[in-house]
């Protein structure tokens, strides 16, 4: 347990010193992530003014647009600095510090629950299922749960796009493909990278039905990254976005996206 607590402290420390509020503007793939995530939320969430719980919502990248669209939003995040930013922004967000594995919310209280970050950092499968189960618990029967995960292949594709292909990177890729575990040292913190089948299995175990997995950035996010700063930047980005929309749920190519988005429904007679 001490090791787990240390990892949590390191994750909180990482994000405390990281500009998460500005992340989605920094790289082409991050911009694709934001656009497509907002589009998918619009597609799958119930109409406003539904109650949305945003678990791991950071400084409010998605909570604030949802507030602007007329939703009632409550944000929970592990990082105190994120909660402070969420509260301080405009419009201010109802935000509290909390752990995705033990949500301070009543059963069935929200119309939909977002888990757009916690699964990235829960390396133990039991913890991931617990976080998903908590999201299911606080969502009304028949309500929607949306959970994001990092694709098992995000790292290797990013290494290729950025030209990081030395022996250490190859060995790191071998390890990630084997067990999904990312160790700090490559510009990120403790993380877990999902295979699509494993994400679906965890969602089912937590009590979700009708699960659909979307590839968020699509298969051309690497091309958008490579074209950034060149004369072809806008054309390639536009094409990558269109491909992401076309290929969003194509089973054979979903995992080529950097992020996966699982959408499921809480069983009406379940937990």
Phi, psi and omega in degrees: 000326179298323178295320178296314179300321179296319178298318179299316179299321180291323178295314178299318179296319179302310184286335176295326180262010185245139181278074179294328181298329181258003187300316188290356176257353193277321184233156180301319181294325178292324177294319174299318179303314182294311183300312184289324178297316178298320178296318181290324175296317178299324181289323191254338182284150174295162182296150172296147013261051179302157179270123182243128172258120182255098184267125185075030187284001177059217181284356176111029182302325179253330179298319184292316175298325178294320174301316180296334179273000176101006178281156169266119189235135170237133184246137175234131180216149181286337188261114181305323180297324177294317180297319178298318178295320180297318180291326187277340183287177178239126354288152179295145182253140172290104188225143179220156175281135179190167182254132181300339182276352180208082187280136180275054184226148179288159179300136172059027188277330188252151178283333178205149179232133177256137177232073190258050180170318184303324182293341178298329193244000179266099187280341178268129183301321179301322178292322180294316178295323178297316178296317177295319179296322176295319177299320177294317183302317186274359179261139181296152174305132184086355179279170187257139170241130179241119185235129179261148177218157174271132179294144178302336186258003180300315181298305180303321179294318179295321177301318181293316182297321184268003176073019178269090190231024179287172182304320181296322180291320178298318179292320177298320178297317179301318181292315180300316180294331182286310187232357178079000186272125174254128178259148179303150178136342180248031178089011179221177181252193178303127184209165176229134180250127187270148158270150184301314182299323180291321178298316179297316181297319179294319178296319178295317180298328180283349177109018179265146177235169178058041188283131173238135177249124178258142166274117191290301186276348181079178187281352186250017181296328177295322178295321178297321177296315183294330183274351182302131179084003178253168178299337182271004188308306185293318181295316180293318179299315180298319178294320179296320179295317179296319178296322179299320179292319183289320187262010190309321182239017178290112190305323186284349185232356181307317185290353176285344175289155177289326181235147175249146177232110179267131179238127180216171184242137175291133178303136182291336179244016184267210189286000000 
